[in-house]
Amino acid sequence: MAGKPQAAGRTPGLKIKKGDTVLVTAGRDRGREGKVLATYPERQRVLVQGVNIVRKNTKVNYQGRRGAKEGGIVTQEAPIHVSNVQLIDPDSKKPARAGYRFEDGRKIRVSRPGGKDI
């Protein structure tokens, strides 16, 4: 892998955060937009609302009212790799790369082409 070597045991950070609106650039859901529900930096994955929907079989492990058993097939979002999504700039509503700028010892996220704060 090219670039800076990572310290042993340290996971690289993500430039996409929870609450961002992203565009899916690859895979079955290419072209869809959604809000990031969760990020998993250690696995380099993000969970996007309404994207990568999978069907999951759930075991009958809860008895509801009057002994009714609940289980079956549920649909839910599955995480996708962060390289398959691109941040949407809140101002221009177009896909943009994210970068960082340091100001007074603080790290500020900016959109790459324009350099505006996100």
N, CA, C and O atoms as a GROMACS GRO file, in nm:
protein
  472
    1MET      N    1   0.085  -0.119   0.000
    1MET     CA    2   0.000   0.000   0.000
    1MET      C    3   0.088   0.124   0.000
    1MET      O    4   0.181   0.135   0.080
    2ALA      N    5   0.060   0.214  -0.088
    2ALA     CA    6   0.139   0.336  -0.099
    2ALA      C    7   0.096   0.437   0.006
    2ALA      O    8  -0.010   0.424   0.067
    3GLY      N    9   0.178   0.537   0.027
    3GLY     CA   10   0.143   0.641   0.124
    3GLY      C   11   0.223   0.626   0.251
    3GLY      O   12   0.322   0.553   0.257
    4LYS      N   13   0.177   0.698   0.354
    4LYS     CA   14   0.247   0.694   0.481
    4LYS      C   15   0.225   0.561   0.551
    4LYS      O   16   0.113   0.508   0.550
    5PRO      N   17   0.328   0.505   0.613
    5PRO     CA   18   0.306   0.382   0.689
    5PRO      C   19   0.228   0.412   0.816
    5PRO      O   20   0.251   0.513   0.883
    6GLN      N   21   0.137   0.323   0.849
    6GLN     CA   22   0.056   0.339   0.968
    6GLN      C   23   0.128   0.281   1.089
    6GLN      O   24   0.204   0.185   1.077
    7ALA      N   25   0.103   0.341   1.205
    7ALA     CA   26   0.158   0.287   1.328
    7ALA      C   27   0.091   0.153   1.356
    7ALA      O   28  -0.026   0.133   1.323
    8ALA      N   29   0.166   0.062   1.417
    8ALA     CA   30   0.113  -0.070   1.444
    8ALA      C   31  -0.008  -0.061   1.538
    8ALA      O   32  -0.002   0.005   1.642
    9GLY      N   33  -0.116  -0.127   1.500
    9GLY     CA   34  -0.236  -0.129   1.583
    9GLY      C   35  -0.324  -0.007   1.572
    9GLY      O   36  -0.423   0.003   1.643
   10ARG      N   37  -0.291   0.086   1.484
   10ARG     CA   38  -0.370   0.209   1.471
   10ARG      C   39  -0.450   0.203   1.342
   10ARG      O   40  -0.396   0.171   1.236
   11THR      N   41  -0.580   0.235   1.351
   11THR     CA   42  -0.663   0.235   1.231
   11THR      C   43  -0.666   0.375   1.172
   11THR      O   44  -0.672   0.473   1.246
   12PRO      N   45  -0.661   0.386   1.039
   12PRO     CA   46  -0.669   0.517   0.977
   12PRO      C   47  -0.810   0.574   0.991
   12PRO      O   48  -0.908   0.500   0.992
   13GLY      N   49  -0.819   0.706   1.001
   13GLY     CA   50  -0.949   0.770   1.015
   13GLY      C   51  -1.022   0.780   0.883
   13GLY      O   52  -0.963   0.762   0.777
   14LEU      N   53  -1.150   0.809   0.891
   14LEU     CA   54  -1.231   0.825   0.771
   14LEU      C   55  -1.260   0.973   0.750
   14LEU      O   56  -1.272   1.049   0.846
   15LYS      N   57  -1.271   1.013   0.625
   15LYS     CA   58  -1.306   1.152   0.595
   15LYS      C   59  -1.457   1.169   0.584
   15LYS      O   60  -1.504   1.282   0.568
   16ILE      N   61  -1.531   1.061   0.593
   16ILE     CA   62  -1.677   1.065   0.592
   16ILE      C   63  -1.725   1.039   0.734
   16ILE      O   64  -1.682   0.944   0.798
   17LYS      N   65  -1.816   1.124   0.780
   17LYS     CA   66  -1.863   1.116   0.919
   17LYS      C   67  -2.011   1.082   0.923
   17LYS      O   68  -2.081   1.090   0.822
   18LYS      N   69  -2.058   1.045   1.040
   18LYS     CA   70  -2.199   1.017   1.062
   18LYS      C   71  -2.280   1.143   1.036
   18LYS      O   72  -2.244   1.251   1.083
   19GLY      N   73  -2.390   1.130   0.962
   19GLY     CA   74  -2.475   1.244   0.930
   19GLY      C   75  -2.447   1.306   0.796
   19GLY      O   76  -2.527   1.388   0.748
   20ASP      N   77  -2.336   1.270   0.731
   20ASP     CA   78  -2.305   1.323   0.598
   20ASP      C   79  -2.399   1.262   0.494
   20ASP      O   80  -2.449   1.151   0.512
   21THR      N   81  -2.423   1.336   0.387
   21THR     CA   82  -2.496   1.282   0.273
   21THR      C   83  -2.392   1.238   0.171
   21THR      O   84  -2.302   1.314   0.135
   22VAL      N   85  -2.406   1.114   0.124
   22VAL     CA   86  -2.308   1.058   0.032
   22VAL      C   87  -2.376   1.003  -0.093
   22VAL      O   88  -2.496   0.976  -0.093
   23LEU      N   89  -2.297   0.988  -0.198
   23LEU     CA   90  -2.340   0.929  -0.324
   23LEU      C   91  -2.265   0.798  -0.341
   23LEU      O   92  -2.144   0.793  -0.323
   24VAL      N   93  -2.337   0.691  -0.374
   24VAL     CA   94  -2.273   0.562  -0.396
   24VAL      C   95  -2.216   0.560  -0.538
   24VAL      O   96  -2.289   0.584  -0.634
   25THR      N   97  -2.087   0.533  -0.550
   25THR     CA   98  -2.019   0.541  -0.679
   25THR      C   99  -1.992   0.405  -0.742
   25THR      O  100  -1.954   0.399  -0.859
   26ALA      N  101  -2.011   0.297  -0.668
   26ALA     CA  102  -1.982   0.165  -0.723
   26ALA      C  103  -2.074   0.061  -0.659
   26ALA      O  104  -2.122   0.079  -0.547
   27GLY      N  105  -2.096  -0.046  -0.732
   27GLY     CA  106  -2.175  -0.156  -0.679
   27GLY      C  107  -2.319  -0.154  -0.727
   27GLY      O  108  -2.356  -0.078  -0.816
   28ARG      N  109  -2.397  -0.239  -0.665
   28ARG     CA  110  -2.537  -0.259  -0.705
   28ARG      C  111  -2.620  -0.132  -0.692
   28ARG      O  112  -2.712  -0.111  -0.772
   29ASP      N  113  -2.589  -0.048  -0.595
   29ASP     CA  114  -2.668   0.073  -0.568
   29ASP      C  115  -2.602   0.200  -0.622
   29ASP      O  116  -2.623   0.308  -0.568
   30ARG      N  117  -2.523   0.187  -0.728
   30ARG     CA  118  -2.453   0.301  -0.785
   30ARG      C  119  -2.552   0.411  -0.824
   30ARG      O  120  -2.655   0.384  -0.887
   31GLY      N  121  -2.520   0.536  -0.786
   31GLY     CA  122  -2.605   0.650  -0.820
   31GLY      C  123  -2.702   0.689  -0.711
   31GLY      O  124  -2.764   0.796  -0.720
   32ARG      N  125  -2.719   0.607  -0.609
   32ARG     CA  126  -2.811   0.640  -0.501
   32ARG      C  127  -2.745   0.732  -0.400
   32ARG      O  128  -2.624   0.727  -0.378
   33GLU      N  129  -2.828   0.816  -0.340
   33GLU     CA  130  -2.780   0.903  -0.234
   33GLU      C  131  -2.842   0.859  -0.103
   33GLU      O  132  -2.952   0.803  -0.101
   34GLY      N  133  -2.772   0.884   0.006
   34GLY     CA  134  -2.824   0.849   0.136
   34GLY      C  135  -2.744   0.915   0.247
   34GLY      O  136  -2.636   0.969   0.225
   35LYS      N  137  -2.800   0.910   0.365
   35LYS     CA  138  -2.737   0.968   0.484
   35LYS      C  139  -2.657   0.860   0.556
   35LYS      O  140  -2.703   0.747   0.568
   36VAL      N  141  -2.540   0.895   0.603
   36VAL     CA  142  -2.456   0.800   0.675
   36VAL      C  143  -2.513   0.781   0.816
   36VAL      O  144  -2.524   0.876   0.893
   37LEU      N  145  -2.549   0.657   0.848
   37LEU     CA  146  -2.606   0.625   0.979
   37LEU      C  147  -2.499   0.589   1.080
   37LEU      O  148  -2.513   0.618   1.199
   38ALA      N  149  -2.390   0.526   1.034
   38ALA     CA  150  -2.282   0.486   1.124
   38ALA      C  151  -2.155   0.467   1.044
   38ALA      O  152  -2.159   0.438   0.924
   39THR      N  153  -2.042   0.483   1.110
   39THR     CA  154  -1.912   0.457   1.046
   39THR      C  155  -1.838   0.352   1.128
   39THR      O  156  -1.851   0.346   1.250
   40TYR      N  157  -1.761   0.270   1.058
   40TYR     CA  158  -1.680   0.167   1.122
   40TYR      C  159  -1.536   0.183   1.074
   40TYR      O  160  -1.494   0.114   0.982
   41PRO      N  161  -1.459   0.275   1.136
   41PRO     CA  162  -1.323   0.305   1.087
   41PRO      C  163  -1.230   0.184   1.090
   41PRO      O  164  -1.143   0.171   1.003
   42GLU      N  165  -1.246   0.098   1.187
   42GLU     CA  166  -1.156  -0.017   1.197
   42GLU      C  167  -1.174  -0.113   1.080
   42GLU      O  168  -1.082  -0.186   1.044
   43ARG      N  169  -1.295  -0.114   1.019
   43ARG     CA  170  -1.321  -0.200   0.904
   43ARG      C  171  -1.327  -0.122   0.773
   43ARG      O  172  -1.348  -0.180   0.667
   44GLN      N  173  -1.309   0.012   0.779
   44GLN     CA  174  -1.315   0.100   0.662
   44GLN      C  175  -1.450   0.090   0.592
   44GLN      O  176  -1.456   0.085   0.469
   45ARG      N  177  -1.559   0.088   0.670
   45ARG     CA  178  -1.693   0.074   0.614
   45ARG      C  179  -1.787   0.179   0.672
   45ARG      O  180  -1.766   0.230   0.781
   46VAL      N  181  -1.892   0.210   0.595
   46VAL     CA  182  -1.996   0.302   0.640
   46VAL      C  183  -2.133   0.239   0.617
   46VAL      O  184  -2.151   0.159   0.524
   47LEU      N  185  -2.229   0.276   0.700
   47LEU     CA  186  -2.366   0.229   0.688
   47LEU      C  187  -2.448   0.345   0.634
   47LEU      O  188  -2.459   0.449   0.699
   48VAL      N  189  -2.506   0.328   0.514
   48VAL     CA  190  -2.579   0.435   0.447
   48VAL      C  191  -2.726   0.399   0.442
   48VAL      O  192  -2.763   0.286   0.410
   49GLN      N  193  -2.811   0.496   0.475
   49GLN     CA  194  -2.955   0.475   0.481
   49GLN      C  195  -3.011   0.442   0.342
   49GLN      O  196  -2.991   0.517   0.247
   50GLY      N  197  -3.082   0.329   0.331
   50GLY     CA  198  -3.147   0.289   0.207
   50GLY      C  199  -3.055   0.231   0.102
   50GLY      O  200  -3.096   0.214  -0.013
   51VAL      N  201  -2.931   0.200   0.138
   51VAL     CA  202  -2.834   0.147   0.043
   51VAL      C  203  -2.784   0.012   0.091
   51VAL      O  204  -2.768  -0.010   0.211
   52ASN      N  205  -2.761  -0.079  -0.004
   52ASN     CA  206  -2.712  -0.215   0.025
   52ASN      C  207  -2.808  -0.288   0.119
   52ASN      O  208  -2.769  -0.337   0.225
   53ILE      N  209  -2.934  -0.293   0.079
   53ILE     CA  210  -3.036  -0.360   0.158
   53ILE      C  211  -3.019  -0.511   0.143
   53ILE      O  212  -3.011  -0.562   0.032
   54VAL      N  213  -3.014  -0.581   0.256
   54VAL     CA  214  -3.001  -0.726   0.257
   54VAL      C  215  -3.116  -0.785   0.337
   54VAL      O  216  -3.175  -0.720   0.424
   55ARG      N  217  -3.148  -0.910   0.305
   55ARG     CA  218  -3.250  -0.982   0.380
   55ARG      C  219  -3.179  -1.072   0.478
   55ARG      O  220  -3.083  -1.142   0.443
   56LYS      N  221  -3.226  -1.071   0.601
   56LYS     CA  222  -3.159  -1.147   0.706
   56LYS      C  223  -3.260  -1.235   0.778
   56LYS      O  224  -3.368  -1.189   0.815
   57ASN      N  225  -3.225  -1.360   0.796
   57ASN     CA  226  -3.312  -1.451   0.869
   57ASN      C  227  -3.288  -1.433   1.018
   57ASN      O  228  -3.174  -1.441   1.064
   58THR      N  229  -3.395  -1.408   1.092
   58THR     CA  230  -3.381  -1.393   1.237
   58THR      C  231  -3.441  -1.514   1.306
   58THR      O  232  -3.545  -1.566   1.267
   59LYS      N  233  -3.373  -1.556   1.408
   59LYS     CA  234  -3.414  -1.673   1.484
   59LYS      C  235  -3.532  -1.639   1.573
   59LYS      O  236  -3.547  -1.524   1.614
   60VAL      N  237  -3.616  -1.737   1.602
   60VAL     CA  238  -3.726  -1.718   1.694
   60VAL      C  239  -3.667  -1.722   1.834
   60VAL      O  240  -3.637  -1.829   1.886
   61ASN      N  241  -3.652  -1.605   1.895
   61ASN     CA  242  -3.591  -1.602   2.027
   61ASN      C  243  -3.672  -1.517   2.124
   61ASN      O  244  -3.629  -1.494   2.237
   62TYR      N  245  -3.788  -1.469   2.082
   62TYR     CA  246  -3.870  -1.386   2.170
   62TYR      C  247  -4.014  -1.431   2.156
   62TYR      O  248  -4.066  -1.446   2.045
   63GLN      N  249  -4.076  -1.453   2.268
   63GLN     CA  250  -4.217  -1.487   2.264
   63GLN      C  251  -4.298  -1.364   2.299
   63GLN      O  252  -4.284  -1.309   2.408
   64GLY      N  253  -4.381  -1.323   2.208
   64GLY     CA  254  -4.463  -1.204   2.227
   64GLY      C  255  -4.585  -1.235   2.313
   64GLY      O  256  -4.585  -1.329   2.392
   65ARG      N  257  -4.688  -1.156   2.296
   65ARG     CA  258  -4.810  -1.174   2.375
   65ARG      C  259  -4.874  -1.309   2.345
   65ARG      O  260  -4.876  -1.353   2.230
   66ARG      N  261  -4.927  -1.371   2.445
   66ARG     CA  262  -4.999  -1.498   2.438
   66ARG      C  263  -4.916  -1.608   2.373
   66ARG      O  264  -4.970  -1.696   2.305
   67GLY      N  265  -4.786  -1.603   2.395
   67GLY     CA  266  -4.698  -1.709   2.348
   67GLY      C  267  -4.670  -1.709   2.199
   67GLY      O  268  -4.624  -1.810   2.144
   68ALA      N  269  -4.698  -1.596   2.130
   68ALA     CA  270  -4.672  -1.589   1.986
   68ALA      C  271  -4.521  -1.583   1.963
   68ALA      O  272  -4.451  -1.504   2.026
   69LYS      N  273  -4.474  -1.665   1.874
   69LYS     CA  274  -4.331  -1.667   1.844
   69LYS      C  275  -4.303  -1.567   1.732
   69LYS      O  276  -4.377  -1.559   1.634
   70GLU      N  277  -4.195  -1.490   1.749
   70GLU     CA  278  -4.160  -1.391   1.649
   70GLU      C  279  -4.023  -1.423   1.592
   70GLU      O  280  -3.928  -1.450   1.665
   71GLY      N  281  -4.015  -1.419   1.462
   71GLY     CA  282  -3.893  -1.446   1.390
   71GLY      C  283  -3.924  -1.434   1.244
   71GLY      O  284  -4.036  -1.397   1.209
   72GLY      N  285  -3.830  -1.464   1.158
   72GLY     CA  286  -3.857  -1.458   1.016
   72GLY      C  287  -3.750  -1.381   0.942
   72GLY      O  288  -3.635  -1.373   0.985
   73ILE      N  289  -3.790  -1.323   0.829
   73ILE     CA  290  -3.696  -1.254   0.743
   73ILE      C  291  -3.715  -1.103   0.758
   73ILE      O  292  -3.825  -1.052   0.741
   74VAL      N  293  -3.606  -1.034   0.789
   74VAL     CA  294  -3.611  -0.888   0.800
   74VAL      C  295  -3.516  -0.828   0.696
   74VAL      O  296  -3.418  -0.891   0.657
   75THR      N  297  -3.548  -0.707   0.650
   75THR     CA  298  -3.458  -0.637   0.558
   75THR      C  299  -3.390  -0.524   0.634
   75THR      O  300  -3.453  -0.454   0.713
   76GLN      N  301  -3.261  -0.508   0.609
   76GLN     CA  302  -3.185  -0.403   0.677
   76GLN      C  303  -3.067  -0.362   0.590
   76GLN      O  304  -3.031  -0.431   0.495
   77GLU      N  305  -3.008  -0.247   0.625
   77GLU     CA  306  -2.891  -0.200   0.552
   77GLU      C  307  -2.767  -0.273   0.600
   77GLU      O  308  -2.754  -0.305   0.718
   78ALA      N  309  -2.676  -0.298   0.508
   78ALA     CA  310  -2.547  -0.357   0.543
   78ALA      C  311  -2.439  -0.254   0.512
   78ALA      O  312  -2.455  -0.173   0.420
   79PRO      N  313  -2.328  -0.256   0.585
   79PRO     CA  314  -2.220  -0.159   0.560
   79PRO      C  315  -2.157  -0.181   0.423
   79PRO      O  316  -2.149  -0.293   0.374
   80ILE      N  317  -2.111  -0.071   0.362
   80ILE     CA  318  -2.037  -0.078   0.236
   80ILE      C  319  -1.902  -0.011   0.256
   80ILE      O  320  -1.884   0.070   0.347
   81HIS      N  321  -1.808  -0.045   0.170
   81HIS     CA  322  -1.674   0.008   0.184
   81HIS      C  323  -1.672   0.158   0.156
   81HIS      O  324  -1.743   0.207   0.068
   82VAL      N  325  -1.590   0.230   0.231
   82VAL     CA  326  -1.587   0.376   0.222
   82VAL      C  327  -1.536   0.423   0.085
   82VAL      O  328  -1.563   0.536   0.046
   83SER      N  329  -1.462   0.339   0.014
   83SER     CA  330  -1.413   0.378  -0.118
   83SER      C  331  -1.524   0.378  -0.222
   83SER      O  332  -1.506   0.433  -0.331
   84ASN      N  333  -1.638   0.319  -0.192
   84ASN     CA  334  -1.749   0.314  -0.285
   84ASN      C  335  -1.850   0.425  -0.265
   84ASN      O  336  -1.956   0.424  -0.328
   85VAL      N  337  -1.821   0.521  -0.178
   85VAL     CA  338  -1.910   0.635  -0.158
   85VAL      C  339  -1.830   0.763  -0.172
   85VAL      O  340  -1.709   0.766  -0.151
   86GLN      N  341  -1.901   0.870  -0.208
   86GLN     CA  342  -1.836   1.001  -0.221
   86GLN      C  343  -1.922   1.104  -0.152
   86GLN      O  344  -2.045   1.106  -0.167
   87LEU      N  345  -1.859   1.190  -0.077
   87LEU     CA  346  -1.926   1.295  -0.002
   87LEU      C  347  -1.994   1.393  -0.096
   87LEU      O  348  -1.938   1.430  -0.199
   88ILE      N  349  -2.116   1.437  -0.060
   88ILE     CA  350  -2.186   1.538  -0.138
   88ILE      C  351  -2.168   1.671  -0.066
   88ILE      O  352  -2.200   1.684   0.052
   89ASP      N  353  -2.117   1.770  -0.140
   89ASP     CA  354  -2.094   1.903  -0.085
   89ASP      C  355  -2.229   1.966  -0.048
   89ASP      O  356  -2.316   1.977  -0.134
   90PRO      N  357  -2.248   2.010   0.078
   90PRO     CA  358  -2.377   2.066   0.119
   90PRO      C  359  -2.414   2.194   0.044
   90PRO      O  360  -2.533   2.222   0.028
   91ASP      N  361  -2.315   2.272  -0.003
   91ASP     CA  362  -2.345   2.397  -0.072
   91ASP      C  363  -2.384   2.373  -0.218
   91ASP      O  364  -2.490   2.418  -0.262
   92SER      N  365  -2.299   2.303  -0.293
   92SER     CA  366  -2.322   2.287  -0.437
   92SER      C  367  -2.407   2.165  -0.469
   92SER      O  368  -2.453   2.151  -0.583
   93LYS      N  369  -2.429   2.074  -0.372
   93LYS     CA  370  -2.505   1.951  -0.392
   93LYS      C  371  -2.443   1.859  -0.497
   93LYS      O  372  -2.513   1.779  -0.559
   94LYS      N  373  -2.312   1.871  -0.516
   94LYS     CA  374  -2.241   1.786  -0.610
   94LYS      C  375  -2.138   1.702  -0.534
   94LYS      O  376  -2.093   1.742  -0.427
   95PRO      N  377  -2.100   1.586  -0.589
   95PRO     CA  378  -1.999   1.505  -0.523
   95PRO      C  379  -1.866   1.579  -0.514
   95PRO      O  380  -1.823   1.644  -0.609
   96ALA      N  381  -1.801   1.568  -0.399
   96ALA     CA  382  -1.674   1.636  -0.376
   96ALA      C  383  -1.586   1.551  -0.286
   96ALA      O  384  -1.636   1.469  -0.208
   97ARG      N  385  -1.457   1.571  -0.296
   97ARG     CA  386  -1.365   1.504  -0.205
   97ARG      C  387  -1.355   1.587  -0.078
   97ARG      O  388  -1.378   1.708  -0.080
   98ALA      N  389  -1.320   1.522   0.030
   98ALA     CA  390  -1.304   1.592   0.157
   98ALA      C  391  -1.156   1.601   0.190
   98ALA      O  392  -1.079   1.509   0.162
   99GLY      N  393  -1.118   1.713   0.249
   99GLY     CA  394  -0.981   1.731   0.294
   99GLY      C  395  -0.982   1.801   0.429
   99GLY      O  396  -1.088   1.825   0.487
  100TYR      N  397  -0.865   1.833   0.478
  100TYR     CA  398  -0.853   1.898   0.608
  100TYR      C  399  -0.769   2.023   0.598
  100TYR      O  400  -0.679   2.033   0.515
  101ARG      N  401  -0.800   2.118   0.686
  101ARG     CA  402  -0.720   2.239   0.700
  101ARG      C  403  -0.700   2.259   0.849
  101ARG      O  404  -0.792   2.239   0.928
  102PHE      N  405  -0.580   2.299   0.886
  102PHE     CA  406  -0.551   2.321   1.028
  102PHE      C  407  -0.555   2.470   1.056
  102PHE      O  408  -0.489   2.550   0.989
  103GLU      N  409  -0.634   2.507   1.157
  103GLU     CA  410  -0.650   2.648   1.192
  103GLU      C  411  -0.651   2.659   1.344
  103GLU      O  412  -0.737   2.601   1.410
  104ASP      N  413  -0.556   2.732   1.400
  104ASP     CA  414  -0.545   2.749   1.546
  104ASP      C  415  -0.538   2.616   1.619
  104ASP      O  416  -0.596   2.600   1.726
  105GLY      N  417  -0.467   2.520   1.562
  105GLY     CA  418  -0.450   2.390   1.626
  105GLY      C  419  -0.572   2.299   1.612
  105GLY      O  420  -0.573   2.189   1.668
  106ARG      N  421  -0.673   2.342   1.538
  106ARG     CA  422  -0.792   2.258   1.518
  106ARG      C  423  -0.792   2.207   1.374
  106ARG      O  424  -0.744   2.273   1.283
  107LYS      N  425  -0.848   2.088   1.356
  107LYS     CA  426  -0.858   2.029   1.224
  107LYS      C  427  -0.998   2.056   1.170
  107LYS      O  428  -1.097   2.016   1.232
  108ILE      N  429  -1.007   2.124   1.056
  108ILE     CA  430  -1.136   2.161   0.998
  108ILE      C  431  -1.152   2.089   0.865
  108ILE      O  432  -1.063   2.091   0.781
  109ARG      N  433  -1.266   2.025   0.847
  109ARG     CA  434  -1.293   1.952   0.724
  109ARG      C  435  -1.340   2.049   0.616
  109ARG      O  436  -1.425   2.134   0.641
  110VAL      N  437  -1.284   2.035   0.496
  110VAL     CA  438  -1.318   2.124   0.384
  110VAL      C  439  -1.348   2.039   0.261
  110VAL      O  440  -1.300   1.926   0.250
  111SER      N  441  -1.429   2.096   0.168
  111SER     CA  442  -1.452   2.027   0.042
  111SER      C  443  -1.336   2.060  -0.049
  111SER      O  444  -1.293   2.175  -0.056
  112ARG      N  445  -1.284   1.961  -0.119
  112ARG     CA  446  -1.159   1.974  -0.191
  112ARG      C  447  -1.165   2.071  -0.308
  112ARG      O  448  -1.080   2.161  -0.312
  113PRO      N  449  -1.255   2.060  -0.400
  113PRO     CA  450  -1.243   2.152  -0.514
  113PRO      C  451  -1.257   2.299  -0.474
  113PRO      O  452  -1.182   2.383  -0.525
  114GLY      N  453  -1.351   2.331  -0.384
  114GLY     CA  454  -1.376   2.470  -0.351
  114GLY      C  455  -1.300   2.519  -0.229
  114GLY      O  456  -1.270   2.638  -0.218
  115GLY      N  457  -1.268   2.428  -0.137
  115GLY     CA  458  -1.199   2.468  -0.016
  115GLY      C  459  -1.289   2.527   0.090
  115GLY      O  460  -1.240   2.586   0.186
  116LYS      N  461  -1.422   2.514   0.074
  116LYS     CA  462  -1.516   2.566   0.173
  116LYS      C  463  -1.532   2.469   0.288
  116LYS      O  464  -1.516   2.348   0.270
  117ASP      N  465  -1.562   2.522   0.406
  117ASP     CA  466  -1.581   2.438   0.523
  117ASP      C  467  -1.706   2.352   0.508
  117ASP      O  468  -1.807   2.394   0.452
  118ILE      N  469  -1.695   2.230   0.560
  118ILE     CA  470  -1.810   2.138   0.558
  118ILE      C  471  -1.874   2.139   0.697
  118ILE      O  472  -1.972   2.069   0.720
   0.00000   0.00000   0.00000
